[in-house]
């Protein structure tokens, strides 16, 4: 789509209780990039990372500089109501309820649940962003994990997604879209967005904010949206972003594929064995968890992903193999 903007509007940072964290446009047409943080309310690092990027962009604009040279950048907060209580969700998982049918129904009948309201609010902003797009649409969905984990990215096995995720030097996990329904990733693909889900680390680890922020800068850089020539502070931040994530990618497999999902109807009677962390190697027959007083053992050699160490969630763990 072709927009009509001629000037470079200043980015906007609307504060802790606002959905829109940053809205910035370059003087040149270019990519339309959306960042969403904290679709889960117990994952504050994604939102914190967007706020950090917003603060630097705004400070530069206030100083008469224009760090976003081309395209349009929108940063949004996810589940604001769940964030207030630091819970994954209130009524249902906001990252398991997205679909074109559900959105159409909500727009027709209105919301019945807290997450309905959050979804409609987010989607209204995203629709507006898409309608004024001046280039290809992409997004970065920022998360964290309940168990200890190095940062990693997840994409659908699509060409544009694979191209975009190459900007982030951490392991890429394929196949999550085949094991989960109703994700933001899946739904946005129906609206012509290429996308990445990025997991920055464990929920309460301060490094998760660094990891999420670094990923955000590196995607902006890959898309050619940031102009760091002559901007020392921005150049330093981009160098920092590479330094934060490149050592992590160097020590782990570059591409893995999910082969198994241990699904849960309730977490009440499920308990992971202590000490597992994402990407840890496991062996066939190894005891992983207990569910309804029964042992849960691995059916294969591989690596574990996102073992559940929180009271809400639909997945006990995933198993994956190097691809």
C-alpha positions, 0 to 999 in steps of 0.5 A: 500500500502507498501512504501519503505522509510527507513529513517525519512525525516525532515518535510518541511514548505514551507512558506506562498505562498506554498501549502505544509505546512508540510510533515513528516514521521516516521521511522515506517510504520503507518497511512497516515494522510492528513490535509487540511486547508482553502478550502474556502479563507475567512476561514484562521484559518485552514491553520494557525492551520496547520502552528502552528503544522508544526512549532512545528514539525519542531522545534523539528526535528531541535533539533534532535527530531522526534515527528512523530514516525510512518506513514506519515503526509501531511498538505496542504493549500486549495484555495490559490487564494481565500485566497489572496482576503479573499473571499470564492471562486473566480469562484466556491465553491472549497468545492462543486465541487469535484467528480471523474468525474470532476477530470477525466475531468480536468485531460483530458482537463485541467482547465478553472477556478481558482478553477479548477487549485486549485483542480488539484494541490491539487489532484496531491499532494493527489494522490502522498501521497496515492501512497506512503502510508504505512497504512490506509488513513485518513484526517482532513478538517479544516474550520470555520463558518460565524456565531458564533458557537462552534467548531464541527465535521462532518462525514459521517455515516461510521464506520471508520469515527465514530471511528476517530472522537471520538478523538475530544471531540466536537459535531459530526454532521451526515448527511451533506454528504446527503445534500451537493454534491461535497464536499471534504469529499464525494470525498475523500471517493471514494479514500479510505480515512476516514475523518472528517470535522472540524469547528473551530468557527467563521471566524475571532475569534482567538479561531478558530485557537486554536480549529483547531490546537487542533483537529489536535493534537488530531487526530494525537494522536489518530492515534498513530503517535506522540511520546510524551514520553520524549518530554515535549513540545509535551506532553504539547501541547497534554494536551493543546489540550484536555483542549481546546476542552473537556469543549466544548463537555461537554456542548453540545449534543454529536451527532446530525443529519441534517434533513433539508437544506435551499438551495440558488441559490443566497445570494443576496435576502436572509437575516438571522435574526440577532443573530443566532448561531450554535446549538441554540435551535429553535422552530417550526414556529420561524422566521429565515430569509427573502428570496425574501421578504418572511418570512422563518420560522422553520418547526420543533423544533430542533437546527440551524446549520451554519446560513449564515452571509456572501455574498457567499454560497449555504446554508441559514442554516441547521436544526438538531435534537439530535441523 
